[in-house]
Amino acid sequence: MTQAHDADGPQKKSWLARITGKQWTSVALVILALVFILQNLNIVRVEFFLFHTAAPLWAILLITLAAGYVIGRFSKRRD
């Protein structure tokens, strides 16, 4: 059985079809994290060693999310 091709050649997958399950999971987790951050807009006191300040909770959560991302990227195994 032969496949029919367009004049342009074989049909290409859409960009949505090329996204892997791992990438969909990452997108879902980022969306959940952003929703969580946006629901926590109040000001909180932050203490880190000798550093004390007040900051919006969303900013602290966003910084923590970014730090986790960076740690994950640096600790990823290279095969």
C-alpha positions in Angstrom: 0.0 0.0 0.0 1.4 3.4 -0.9 0.9 6.7 0.8 -0.3 9.7 -1.0 1.9 12.7 -0.8 1.2 16.4 -1.4 3.1 18.3 -4.1 5.2 19.7 -1.3 6.4 16.2 -0.2 5.6 14.2 3.0 3.2 15.8 5.5 4.9 17.3 8.5 3.6 17.0 12.1 2.2 20.1 13.8 4.2 21.6 16.6 1.6 20.3 19.1 2.1 16.8 17.9 5.9 17.0 18.4 5.6 17.9 22.1 6.6 14.9 24.3 4.8 13.8 27.5 7.6 15.1 29.6 7.3 18.5 28.0 3.5 18.5 28.6 4.1 17.6 32.3 6.6 20.5 32.6 4.1 23.0 31.0 1.4 21.8 33.4 3.6 22.1 36.4 4.7 25.7 35.4 1.0 26.7 35.0 0.2 25.2 38.4 3.1 27.1 40.0 2.1 30.4 38.4 -1.5 30.0 39.5 -0.3 29.2 43.1 2.0 32.3 43.0 -0.7 34.6 41.7 -3.1 33.5 44.4 -0.6 34.5 47.1 -0.2 38.3 46.7 0.1 39.4 50.4 3.2 40.9 52.0 5.3 38.6 54.2 8.4 38.9 56.3 11.4 37.1 54.9 14.4 36.0 57.0 17.5 34.5 55.4 20.5 34.3 57.7 21.1 37.9 58.8 18.9 39.3 56.0 15.4 40.5 57.1 12.9 42.2 54.8 9.2 42.3 53.9 8.3 41.3 50.3 5.2 40.2 48.4 4.8 36.4 48.7 4.4 36.0 44.9 7.9 37.5 44.5 9.4 35.1 47.1 7.6 32.1 45.5 8.8 33.2 42.0 12.4 33.5 43.2 12.1 30.1 44.9 10.7 28.5 41.7 13.6 30.1 39.6 16.2 28.8 42.1 14.7 25.3 41.9 14.8 25.4 38.1 18.5 26.5 38.2 19.4 23.8 40.7 17.7 21.2 38.5 19.5 22.4 35.4 22.9 22.3 37.1 22.3 18.9 38.8 21.0 17.2 35.6 23.1 14.1 34.7 25.0 14.4 31.4 25.2 11.0 29.7 
